[in-house]
Amino acid sequence: MATLRASSGVNEAGGCPGHSWSFRPLAYFGQIAATVLFFLIGIVVSPVCWILHRIAGPRIPARLGQNLLKKLFQFFTWWMQRTGTLRIGVHGLGALGGLRGTLIVSNHPALLDAIFLMAHLPPTACVMRANLLRNPVLCGSALLSDYVTNDSGPALVRQGIKKIRAGGNLLVFPEGSRTSTPPLNPFRSGFAMIAAKTSAAVQTIVIDYPGSHLTKGIPLFSPAALPLCFEIRAGELFRLRPGETADDFSRRIESWFREELASPRDKS
């Protein structure tokens, strides 16, 4: 898998640092084809997952749905790389295969962050927006994978505690949505409350993305400089300190992310 190399000159439309950009119809066709492929996969897979969930419900282990999504996301990521739409460097995530009962916390610069992470993480539930359960492309697979919704803070914490105590992993984007005030939105402390209640470790993951395509407020079908360049790296493992409150724990991890993102391309 390709790895990003340090370079200067970020292209604001997306793409790799140092790349000049002009509109290319063929590249734009590849961008649209990747988007259409994602929706086609969802339209085919989601109803099947929804039916299985309705028929069997809790008798189907959530891990089955999570593994299914992992395979689909791996295929989608491979396809984007194969067609020149994506260039991604992944560092240290292979060592996380043994995670159990762990909160996985990441920054959230772009729309496809969860897809790229879930393609490389062990089976993991994800915190998602509640309105996505009404999305026909995503609802079935999310239900089968027993994802957690963020429509209610207390409910999110209760569901998260249940997942962690059952030995599952939970991916959380504490910014709440894609980054709108770079380098990082202020963190919400729900994940820290879950960690405080369960004594779970928090594994950090940093996503470096220099472009603007797929970020907050940019239309999905707007032309982008290709390939889109992402670098994803495993960060530190955090644990609550004696006497540390959930809010303090959240602020400590947020500060760590801000330091890491201050000069991401100076890091190996």
Secondary structure as the mmCIF struct_conf table of DSSP 4:
data_model
#
loop_
_struct_conf.conf_type_id
_struct_conf.id
_struct_conf.beg_label_comp_id
_struct_conf.beg_label_asym_id
_struct_conf.beg_label_seq_id
_struct_conf.end_label_comp_id
_struct_conf.end_label_asym_id
_struct_conf.end_label_seq_id
BEND BEND1 SER A 8 SER A 8
TURN_TY1_P TURN_TY1_P1 GLU A 12 ALA A 13
BEND BEND2 GLY A 14 CYS A 16
TURN_TY1_P TURN_TY1_P2 PRO A 17 GLY A 18
HELX_RH_AL_P HELX_RH_AL_P1 PRO A 25 ALA A 56
HELX_RH_3T_P HELX_RH_3T_P1 GLY A 57 ARG A 59
BEND BEND3 ILE A 60 ILE A 60
HELX_RH_AL_P HELX_RH_AL_P2 ALA A 62 ARG A 82
TURN_TY1_P TURN_TY1_P3 THR A 83 GLY A 84
BEND BEND4 THR A 85 THR A 85
STRN STRN1 LEU A 86 HIS A 91
BEND BEND5 GLY A 92 GLY A 92
HELX_RH_3T_P HELX_RH_3T_P2 LEU A 93 LEU A 96
TURN_TY1_P TURN_TY1_P4 GLY A 97 GLY A 98
BEND BEND6 GLY A 101 GLY A 101
STRN STRN2 LEU A 103 SER A 106
BEND BEND7 ALA A 110 ALA A 110
TURN_TY1_P TURN_TY1_P5 LEU A 111 LEU A 112
HELX_RH_AL_P HELX_RH_AL_P3 ASP A 113 MET A 118
TURN_TY1_P TURN_TY1_P6 ALA A 119 HIS A 120
BEND BEND8 LEU A 121 PRO A 123
STRN STRN3 ALA A 125 MET A 128
HELX_RH_3T_P HELX_RH_3T_P3 ALA A 130 ARG A 134
TURN_TY1_P TURN_TY1_P7 PRO A 136 LEU A 138
HELX_RH_AL_P HELX_RH_AL_P4 CYS A 139 LEU A 144
TURN_TY1_P TURN_TY1_P8 SER A 145 ASP A 146
HELX_LH_PP_P HELX_LH_PP_P1 TYR A 147 TYR A 147
STRN STRN4 VAL A 148 THR A 149
BEND BEND9 ASP A 151 ASP A 151
HELX_RH_AL_P HELX_RH_AL_P5 GLY A 153 ARG A 165
TURN_TY1_P TURN_TY1_P9 ALA A 166 GLY A 167
STRN STRN5 LEU A 170 VAL A 172
TURN_TY1_P TURN_TY1_P10 PRO A 174 GLU A 175
BEND BEND10 GLY A 176 ARG A 178
BEND BEND11 SER A 180 THR A 181
TURN_TY1_P TURN_TY1_P11 PRO A 182 PRO A 183
HELX_LH_PP_P HELX_LH_PP_P2 ASN A 185 ARG A 188
BEND BEND12 SER A 189 SER A 189
HELX_RH_AL_P HELX_RH_AL_P6 GLY A 190 THR A 198
TURN_TY1_P TURN_TY1_P12 SER A 199 SER A 199
STRN STRN6 VAL A 202 ASP A 208
TURN_TY1_P TURN_TY1_P13 HIS A 213 LEU A 214
BEND BEND13 THR A 215 THR A 215
TURN_TY1_P TURN_TY1_P14 LYS A 216 GLY A 217
BEND BEND14 ILE A 218 ILE A 218
TURN_TY1_P TURN_TY1_P15 LEU A 220 PHE A 221
BEND BEND15 SER A 222 SER A 222
BEND BEND16 LEU A 226 PRO A 227
STRN STRN7 LEU A 228 PHE A 238
HELX_LH_PP_P HELX_LH_PP_P3 LEU A 240 ARG A 241
TURN_TY1_P TURN_TY1_P16 PRO A 242 GLY A 243
HELX_RH_AL_P HELX_RH_AL_P7 ALA A 246 ALA A 262
BEND BEND17 SER A 263 SER A 263
HELX_RH_3T_P HELX_RH_3T_P4 PRO A 264 ASP A 266
#
